[in-house]
Amino acid sequence: MGVRRDGRELALKLLYREEVTGLVDDEIPGIDEVRDEARTFAHELTSGVRSRRDTIDRAISDASEHWEISRMGAVDRSILRIGVYELLFMPEVPVGAIINEAVDEARKYSSEECGRFVNGVLDRIARDARGGASADGPRAAAPALPGAQVADPQAQVADPQAPGTCSDDREDECATES
């Protein structure tokens, strides 16, 4: 696996554990086996998500109109927070890479349906945050979110309003502990 993929997966584990247990730290069993660059990237992601959680959660709530963030599964919420942090505050990372990695994690740790939901939410945020750019490529200019910077995008999208999105009510289908 690549350094960023490893870092995102480690960040997901840390943020998920924090969601479920309330324990906030950057130590997990086996962390020493992860490359230094991946640990550094995971730390950047987790620190960023923690320090900007209100902004990130507001963007997720706005993009998923019919879903309260509190009803989303902890895994899905953590994946979305990482993706939104990257979209808003890491303009050097291509939109397509951010969305593809988040969708892969959602499919791996949650479900195919949650992968589609994550895809749609992040694509909507990418269009707003990065000046109209989405995972499909540039679109008509849209207002950027405060603090967001523009970068080049690429990937495919799904509608977050589509049936079959995830919530804690369907935890057996949508969330798998790591």
LOROZA-48337 format. One record per residue (C-alpha): x, y, z. Coordinates in pm, whole numbers, plus 32768, in hexadecimal, padded with zeros to 4 digits. Example, Ala and Ser with C-alpha at 12.3 -4.5 7.8 and 13.67 -1.06 7.14 Angstrom:
REM LOROZA-48337
ATOM | 84CE | 7E3E | 830C
ATOM | 8557 | 7F96 | 82CA
***
This chain:
REM LOROZA-48337
ATOM | 8000 | 8000 | 8000
ATOM | 8065 | 816A | 7FCC
ATOM | 80CE | 8251 | 80E2
ATOM | 7F96 | 832B | 80CB
ATOM | 7EAE | 81FD | 80BD
ATOM | 7F57 | 816C | 81F1
ATOM | 7F41 | 82BF | 829D
ATOM | 7DCE | 82E4 | 824D
ATOM | 7D85 | 8187 | 82CF
ATOM | 7E43 | 81CC | 8410
ATOM | 7D8F | 8319 | 843A
ATOM | 7C42 | 8267 | 8406
ATOM | 7C93 | 816D | 8518
ATOM | 7CF9 | 8282 | 8608
ATOM | 7BC8 | 835B | 85C3
ATOM | 7ADB | 8231 | 85CC
ATOM | 7B64 | 81C3 | 871D
ATOM | 7B3E | 8328 | 8799
ATOM | 79D2 | 832F | 8722
ATOM | 797B | 81E8 | 87CD
ATOM | 7A46 | 81FE | 890F
ATOM | 7A8E | 836F | 893D
ATOM | 7C01 | 8319 | 895D
ATOM | 7CD1 | 8424 | 88B1
ATOM | 7E37 | 83BE | 886A
ATOM | 7F0A | 8357 | 8745
ATOM | 7F7B | 8203 | 87C1
ATOM | 7EE6 | 80BD | 8746
ATOM | 7F6F | 7F5C | 874B
ATOM | 8053 | 7F21 | 8621
ATOM | 8090 | 8092 | 85DA
ATOM | 8208 | 8058 | 85E7
ATOM | 81E7 | 7F73 | 84B9
ATOM | 815E | 8092 | 83E5
ATOM | 825D | 815C | 831E
ATOM | 82C7 | 82A8 | 83B8
ATOM | 8238 | 836D | 8291
ATOM | 80E5 | 82C4 | 82BB
ATOM | 80E2 | 830C | 8432
ATOM | 8139 | 8477 | 83EB
ATOM | 8020 | 8494 | 82EA
ATOM | 7F2A | 83E9 | 83D9
ATOM | 7F8B | 84DF | 84EB
ATOM | 7F56 | 8604 | 83FC
ATOM | 7DFC | 857E | 83A3
ATOM | 7D8C | 8532 | 8505
ATOM | 7E0F | 867D | 858F
ATOM | 7D68 | 8738 | 8474
ATOM | 7C1B | 8688 | 84A1
ATOM | 7C21 | 86C3 | 8617
ATOM | 7C76 | 8833 | 85FB
ATOM | 7B7A | 887D | 84E7
ATOM | 7A62 | 878D | 8541
ATOM | 7953 | 889A | 854F
ATOM | 79A1 | 8916 | 83EF
ATOM | 79C0 | 87B3 | 836C
ATOM | 787A | 873E | 840C
ATOM | 77C2 | 8870 | 8388
ATOM | 7839 | 881F | 8226
ATOM | 77CB | 86B3 | 824B
ATOM | 7677 | 871A | 82D4
ATOM | 7642 | 8813 | 81B9
ATOM | 76A2 | 8711 | 80B1
ATOM | 75C9 | 85FC | 8140
ATOM | 7486 | 86C1 | 815F
ATOM | 73A6 | 85A5 | 81D7
ATOM | 749F | 850A | 82C9
ATOM | 7501 | 858D | 841B
ATOM | 7671 | 854E | 8456
ATOM | 761A | 84B2 | 85A9
ATOM | 754E | 83A4 | 84F5
ATOM | 7670 | 833A | 8416
ATOM | 773A | 820F | 8484
ATOM | 787F | 825C | 853D
ATOM | 7950 | 81C0 | 8427
ATOM | 78A1 | 8289 | 8318
ATOM | 78B8 | 83CA | 83E4
ATOM | 7A2E | 8396 | 8417
ATOM | 7A6B | 834B | 82A6
ATOM | 79A7 | 8481 | 8240
ATOM | 7A60 | 855E | 8339
ATOM | 7BB1 | 84F2 | 82B0
ATOM | 7B41 | 8528 | 8149
ATOM | 7AAA | 867D | 8193
ATOM | 7BE2 | 86EB | 824D
ATOM | 7CB2 | 8693 | 811D
ATOM | 7BC0 | 8740 | 802F
ATOM | 7BB3 | 8881 | 80F8
ATOM | 7D12 | 889E | 8184
ATOM | 7DFD | 87D2 | 80A8
ATOM | 7DE1 | 8867 | 7F4A
ATOM | 7F18 | 87B0 | 7ED3
ATOM | 7E59 | 8664 | 7EE4
ATOM | 7D89 | 8622 | 7DA8
ATOM | 7C11 | 8607 | 7DDA
ATOM | 7C08 | 84B6 | 7D29
ATOM | 7D09 | 8422 | 7E16
ATOM | 7C4F | 849E | 7F48
ATOM | 7AFE | 841A | 7ED5
ATOM | 7B81 | 82CE | 7E51
ATOM | 7C3B | 8285 | 7F96
ATOM | 7B0C | 82E0 | 806A
ATOM | 7A25 | 8207 | 7F96
ATOM | 7B1A | 80E3 | 7FAC
ATOM | 7B26 | 8106 | 8127
ATOM | 79AA | 811B | 813D
ATOM | 7988 | 7FDD | 806E
ATOM | 7A94 | 7F2C | 813A
ATOM | 7A21 | 7F91 | 8297
ATOM | 78AF | 7FD1 | 825D
ATOM | 77ED | 7F6C | 8122
ATOM | 77C7 | 7FA6 | 7FAE
ATOM | 7697 | 8083 | 7FF2
ATOM | 775E | 8156 | 80E4
ATOM | 786F | 8174 | 7FDD
ATOM | 7773 | 8213 | 7EF2
ATOM | 76F8 | 82FB | 8005
ATOM | 785B | 836A | 805C
ATOM | 78A2 | 839E | 7EEA
ATOM | 7774 | 8482 | 7EBC
ATOM | 77AD | 854F | 7FF7
ATOM | 791D | 858B | 7FAA
ATOM | 78D5 | 85DF | 7E3F
ATOM | 77D6 | 86E5 | 7EA7
ATOM | 78CE | 877D | 7F9D
ATOM | 79E3 | 8776 | 7E98
ATOM | 790B | 883A | 7DA4
ATOM | 78C1 | 8941 | 7EAD
ATOM | 7A19 | 8950 | 7F4D
ATOM | 7AF6 | 8944 | 7E1D
ATOM | 7A53 | 8A47 | 7D43
ATOM | 7961 | 8967 | 7C85
ATOM | 7A53 | 8846 | 7C56
ATOM | 79D4 | 86EA | 7CA4
ATOM | 7A5B | 858E | 7C82
ATOM | 79DB | 858E | 7B18
ATOM | 7AA4 | 86C2 | 7AC3
ATOM | 7A5E | 8837 | 7AB8
ATOM | 78F6 | 88B1 | 7AB7
ATOM | 7858 | 8A06 | 7AB7
ATOM | 78F4 | 8ADA | 7BC4
ATOM | 7857 | 8AB5 | 7D1B
ATOM | 78A2 | 8B86 | 7E4D
ATOM | 79C6 | 8AFE | 7F14
ATOM | 799A | 8AAE | 8084
ATOM | 7A58 | 8B95 | 8171
ATOM | 7BBD | 8B1B | 81A0
ATOM | 7BB1 | 8A28 | 807A
ATOM | 7CB0 | 8A36 | 7F62
ATOM | 7C8C | 89C6 | 7DF8
ATOM | 7D3C | 8893 | 7D64
ATOM | 7D0F | 87AC | 7C38
ATOM | 7C0F | 868E | 7C53
ATOM | 7BC2 | 8534 | 7BB6
ATOM | 7ADD | 8401 | 7C0C
ATOM | 7970 | 8390 | 7C00
ATOM | 7846 | 83FF | 7CCE
ATOM | 770A | 8380 | 7D76
ATOM | 75DE | 8438 | 7E02
ATOM | 75E2 | 8453 | 7F7F
ATOM | 7467 | 846D | 7F78
ATOM | 7449 | 8316 | 7ED1
ATOM | 7397 | 8201 | 7F90
ATOM | 7473 | 8117 | 8055
ATOM | 7552 | 8210 | 8106
ATOM | 75CF | 81BF | 8261
ATOM | 7569 | 8212 | 83C2
ATOM | 7598 | 8188 | 851C
ATOM | 743A | 80F7 | 84F7
ATOM | 74CC | 7FFE | 83FC
ATOM | 7618 | 7FC8 | 84A9
ATOM | 7610 | 7E54 | 8458
ATOM | 7619 | 7EA6 | 82E3
ATOM | 76EC | 7FE1 | 82E1
ATOM | 77F3 | 7FD7 | 83F1
ATOM | 78FC | 7ED9 | 843A
ATOM | 79EE | 7F04 | 8557
ATOM | 7B5B | 7F0C | 84EF
***
